[in-house]
């Protein structure tokens, strides 16, 4: 019995020594791994960050909303503009009976200093107000050839919240009212640097071109380092109607002499159609008056020359 007890004690001592050795080995291995992990942050902290966080100084906020009576295109257009501008806010529709000066109070409550208001007329005409709240100036545009992102289905795509490059036609620097519009577009569509909702990347271009008295709006994605462009959308054209000195009011600074309202254009088309119908009726009347009523005597021998 004593021999078995001695052998059991020796075996128990041997197992305890093995366990202690394994624990020491594991502890040494864990210490080595911790030392390696501690070395990595030291190297990373010495490196400068690729994108340094700055302070948001240019605090531009744009309020984008519509009035009642707009078509479905205007509602989808609002969504595209909000997706395009991370510094934009939305609000409920404005009542058609309210005056435009109420928009200044709405922007003040929303803490916005820029405003884009879409106004619909007869559910077919769309107008856009761009204003610098509360001191002005403000500009009124007639929007034509409106196409949304989902409607176009282009292959271009950009990161949501990224900052755009604004490209302007050289004609914007020739006339004083175009220079004023260029400044309004820059402050409205340009995303402020270090905005909380913006991304520190520039991967798309917003283009403003002048052609045939219209401002053509296009949005392109920058593909690769070669500068190739792929259109994203939305796309539309704007015809300048007038520029006011205040925000949705004040003295008139500029009126476009070449602008024709849609109602006047449609009435002119109706008058042209009426004139065309009147000319056709007059020509039929003259033809009836000039038609001869006299008949000539026939010769019976002419039947001989008829072969059929």
C-alpha positions, 0 to 999 in steps of 0.5 A: 500500500505504501508503494502505491501511495508513493507512486501516486504522489510522484505522479501527482507532482509530475502533473502539477509541474507539467501544468505549471510549465504550460501556464508559464509558456502560455503567459510568455506567449501572451506577453509577446503578442501584447508587445507586438500589438502595442508596437503597431499603434505607435507606428500608426500614431506617427503617420499623418492622417490622409484626411485631416478633420477641419472646422466647418466654417462656411455654414451654408444651409439650403431649404428645398421645398415646393408649393401646392399644385405642382406635378409629380415631377416636381416631387421627384425633382426635390428628392434628387436635389436633396440627394445631390446637396448634403447641406439641404433641408426639406419642409412641407408644401407651402400653401398657394394662398400664402405670399412669397415673403412667408418663405423668409420666415420659414427659412429663419425657423429652419436655420437656412440662409439659402432657399430653392422654391418650386412653384407649379402653375396649371400642373404643367408649368414649373418655376424655380425661385433661388434666393439668398435669405433674408437680404437677397438677391433672388432669381426666378427661372422657368424650368423646362425639359426636366428629367430625373435620375430614375427616369434617365437610367444613366450608368454614372454614379457618385458617392452620396454626400461627396463635394462637387466641382462646379463648372461654368460656361465662360459666358457667365463672366461677360454680363453682370446679371450672369455674374450674379447668377454664377455667385448664387449657383456657387453658394447654393449648389456648392457643398461647404467644406467639412460639412458634417453630412459631406464626404471628403471626396470630389467625384462628380461635376455639376455643369452650368452652360449657356445656349439659346438663352437657356441655362443647361444643368448637367451632373457628371461622374468623374471616371478614372484619372483621365477625367472621363465623364459619365452623366448621372442626372438629373438634367434640366434647363432654366430660362431666367425671367427676372432678378429681384434685389431682395429675398422674394421681393424688393426692386427689380434688378433685371428682366429678361427681354427675350423671355416669353411666359408659357401662357403667352406662348400657348396663346400665340400658338392658338392664334397661329392655328386660327390664322391658318384655318382662316387662310384656308377658308379664304383660299377655298372661297377665292377658288370657288369665286374664280371657278368658271360656270360657262360650258362649251359645246361638244362635237359628236365626231370626237367619239370616233377617236376614243379607242376604249 
